[in-house]
Amino acid sequence: PATIKAIEQAMEGDKNLFLAFQKNKNENPTPEDLYPVGTIAHILQILKLPDGSLRVLVEGRMRADLVKVFQKNEMAVVNYKPIAEAGAPTKVEASLMATIKNSFKEHTKLIKKVPGEILANIEKAENPDRLISLICTNLKLPVEKKMEFLTAKDNKIRLENLAVSLEMENEVITLKNSING
């Protein structure tokens, strides 16, 4: 109910929410139950389901550090500090980005379930933050691993870790396909 109230309040205002993963399944999370970094997201569409729940389509705008959580009108309200996106990539970052894009192309060939528009958006990504966000959204990684990419501040390290994770994922899929064959 508190989440639905927060979504409704956001719809009455600027349609922005701060989203953070929970570390557990607690229905009424405390600040300690939340990861310290989240995403500022813009609500694109809401679908009310017959059971009273909502399906919400959001677009992530930028990462942000969670500063403080407090209760107001039966919902969680947060103070956050946006994490500035990096500018143009360095030569090393650009090289890592090219490697990641190639690895993701290989990934799409292996799983055959990635829409062409996603691949096109990944190809067009010109900054590390955008590329990392797009790929992490479309990889089946555990939440803890995705949180590593979300919380790390150094883009070179984030890109290196993503390149390794993507290559490992491709190797696992290739091995599974080989075994199944």
Salt bridges, closest charged atoms under 4 A:
GLU59 OE1 - ARG61 NH2 3.24
ASP65 OD1 - LYS153 NZ 2.75
GLU123 OE2 - LYS105 NZ 3.59
ASP129 OD1 - ARG63 NH2 3.67
ASP129 OD1 - ARG158 NH1 2.68
GLU148 OE1 - LYS145 NZ 3.31
GLU160 OE2 - LYS156 NZ 3.00
